[in-house]
Amino acid sequence: MSSMGVQGEAVYLDLLRDVLHHGRRQPTRAKVGGEFIDALSVFGRQVRYDLSDRFPLFTTKRVSFHSVVHELLWFLRGETNVRSLQAAGVTIWDEWADEAGELGPIYGRQWRAWNGPDGRVFDQIQAILDGLTQLRQDPRASVGRRLILNAWNVADLEKMALPPCHCLAQFHLDDAGRLSCQLYQRSADLFLGVPFNVASYALLTRLIAHVQGLEPGEFIHTLGDAHIYVNHLDQVRRQLERDPRPLPRVTLAEDLDPTLKKVRREQIVLEGYHPHPALPGEVAV
């Protein structure tokens, strides 16, 4: 068994144990079946995943890579309506969408069309791609510590169906040509959300590195409120009884759209994913 496969998932499993053992029971604004639900919560944690070989799609329960990919490509197209997700069989945003399928100016809008106070529109993904091009030409370029992807647009929060949970990412290019990403996630649903978030930002880092001719480095996940909802405690305990298996690999097509706006699902291939069965859990809304 690959040590990377075990280590990569082990840090996540250790985080689950941490919250089970040290989390304080807290009331939340979230509801299940119309009733408010509590969570076991800790504040301030960080875990790291090596992206150089294996891909951090966890194996102690099945994670839908199909949904991960379609949601990320939806973000990268700048979309905020669930209809195209639904057409791909992805329903993860349905609980928050209005009757027309709209979610307001959530991630995709902020990533691709952030509205500035002066009326200018900023494509943050393209700015990161352009910044990396500058850095490859001049390692002293001023953009070196400014490769930021920010979804927390204060002026738009009230228009969003759900304020961003994963709200700020910083990309870093080292002197060996490796691209890493650190994400700050203000609110982290460890059972349902975090496995999805880890895979999504790991894939985003891989995509950016690929079109820039770089090698993937690390994904560093910094968590604010890390919690397990009390209706997921039994599933988490079952998950922790399972032995992690070798992590899979992801292969990307050579001819990806360099702007990442038109990447196709079939250009992203998952190989060697053999997880334990899924552990269903009702989402807290």
Number of C-alpha atoms within 10 A of each C-alpha: 9 11 10 19 22 17 17 24 23 15 15 21 18 13 18 23 15 14 19 18 10 12 18 15 15 14 13 13 10 15 13 13 10 9 11 13 18 20 22 21 23 21 15 11 13 15 15 17 22 19 23 15 14 19 27 28 31 28 25 23 23 17 21 14 16 14 18 22 20 20 23 19 22 21 19 21 18 20 24 23 21 22 17 15 20 15 9 12 12 18 14 14 18 17 12 16 18 13 8 9 17 19 21 22 26 25 29 22 21 25 23 22 17 21 17 11 8 6 8 9 13 16 16 20 22 16 18 19 19 15 19 25 13 16 17 16 10 11 14 10 13 11 16 17 12 13 21 19 20 20 24 17 19 9 10 16 16 12 13 18 17 17 19 18 20 23 17 16 19 17 21 18 22 13 8 9 16 17 26 23 23 22 23 19 21 17 18 23 20 24 22 20 13 20 23 22 22 23 22 22 22 25 24 18 22 27 22 22 21 19 18 17 14 18 19 24 24 20 25 21 22 20 23 19 18 24 27 23 26 15 16 18 17 11 16 24 13 12 21 15 9 12 13 22 19 25 26 19 17 17 12 16 15 9 10 17 13 15 15 18 17 13 19 14 11 9 12 17 12 14 13 11 19 15 18 17 12 14 17 12 15 11 18 20 15
